[in-house]
Amino acid sequence: MSIFTAPAILTRIAYLKDKGLSLGFSTNELPDADKLIVSRFHGAFGHLLFSENQLKEEDIPKGDATDDSKTPSQRLRGVLFIQWTQLGKLGDFDQFYRAQVELIIDMIKRKLD
C-alpha cells in the first residue's frame, strides 16, 4: 500500500452538483521525492485522511477505496463534462455528450468481427 503524508492546510472547499466536494490543500515546501509520489496519485481514487493531530495507524482504512456512488455511465458523463469544460464549453453539453458517446460506440464497433 502506497501512502503519502504531509502536514497540510485545507484551503478550499467547493460544493459540487452531485453533492460531492472539491477540496484543496496547501503544504509547506516538499522534497522532490515527495512531489514525485504525489504526482503519481494525481487523478487516482483513494482515501483522504485529515486531522489536526498526528494520525495513528489504526486511523488508516484497511480496505480498498471504492467509488460505489456512481454508475459507470454517470462516471463517463462526469468525465465528458470536465472535458467539455476544459475545451471552453463550446456549444451545448448534451450535444457534445452524445457526439462523444457515438465516437466511443463507433470505436468499439470497429473492433468487432
N, C-alpha and C positions, 0 to 999 in steps of 0.2 A: 504494500500500500504506500503510495507516494503522498506525503503530506507537506504542505508549506505553511509555516507560521511566521508571523512578523507583527510587531506592535503596529497598530493602525488606528486611524480616526475615521469614524463614519461621517462622511462629509456631504452625502447627497442621498435623499430618498425621493423617488418618483413613483406615483401610483399608475399602474398600467390598466388598460381597458379590460384585460382578462382577470382582473382582481389580484394580479401579482404585483411585485415591487421591483423596481430597478434601484440597486444600491451602489453607491460609490464610496470607495475608501481611499485614504491617503496614508502613505507610510513615510518614515524617515528615509534617508538615503540608504539604499540596499547594495550589498556586494554584487558584483557581476554574476556570480554563481546563483544567487537567489533570484536575480532578474531572469535568468535563463529558465529556472524552474517555473516561475510564474508564467512566463511566455508559453510554456508547454500546456498550461491549464487554460489558456485563452480559448473560449468557445466550448469548453468541456462542461458537462453536467456533473455536479457533485454536491457535497455538503458544505455549508458555510457555518462556522462556529465563531461567535463573537462574544466576548466577555470583557468586562472592565478589569477582571482579575485574571491571573495566570490560569490556564486550563489544565485540568488533570486528565490522565489517560482514560479514566472511566467516563469522561465527558464526550469522548470521541465515539460516534456511532459505529457499531460493529458491521452492520450490513451495507450492501452497495446502495448508492443513491439511485433511485428510480424516478422517472417522471411519469407518474400514473395519472396526472391531472388532465392530460390532453390526449386525444386520439391521434394516430399518425397523420390523418388528413388535417386536423387542426394545427398540428405542428408544421406541416408543409405550408399551409395558408399563412401562418405566422412568419415563417422564413421568407416566403414570397413577398409579404407585406414589407418586411425590412428591406429586401432587395429593391422593391418599388420606391420606398422612401429614399434609399441611398442613391437611386438613379434620378432623383429630383421630382418624384410624384408626378410624372408626365402622364396625362390622360386619366381615365377612370380606373380605379384599382380593380374592380370586378372584371373589366375587360382584360387588364393586364394578367390577372389571376387565371382566367380562362385560357388565354393565349399560352401562358407558361405551362399549364397543365396539359394542354394539347401537344406542346412540344415534348413533354415527358412521355405522354402516351405514344406519340409517333416514334420516339427513340426506342421504346420498348417493343413496339410492333415490328420495327426493322430487325430486331434481334430474334424474332420468332421464325420458325420454319415456314 
